[in-house]
Amino acid sequence: MITKIGLIAGDIWNYLDHHNHVAQLDEIVKNLNKDRDLLLMSLGWLAREGHVVLEGQSPKYSVRLTDK
């Protein structure tokens, strides 16, 4: 499971890197076509590690790469 979370975290990071470093959560879920639960776990991991910032309020969260 942890390997899947890490791989999806890499997919999220690459997606953001190729889309002006910011995207809506729903857009990421739709375009990556991954299991939503695993995608959310991966986002939590990226946020905890300081690689992304989650902003806004439900259901319109945005995800942004940090300058790290």
Residue, then its C-alpha position, 0 to 999 in steps of 0.5 A: m500500500i505504501t508503495k502505491i501511495g508513493l507512486i501516486a504522490g509522484d503522479i500528483w507532483n508531476y501533474l502539478d508541475h505541468h499545470n502551473h503548479v496549482a490545480q483544483l482537487d476535483e481536477i486532479v482526481k478526474n485527470l489522474n484517474k486513480d482511486r480517490d482514497l489513495l489519491l487523498m492519502s498521497l496528498g496528505w503525505l505530500a502536504r505533511e512532507g511540505h511539498v504541497v499546500l492545500e487551500g480553500q474550503s470544501p468542496k473547492y480545495s486547491v492544491r499548490l506545489t511549494d517552492k521547496 
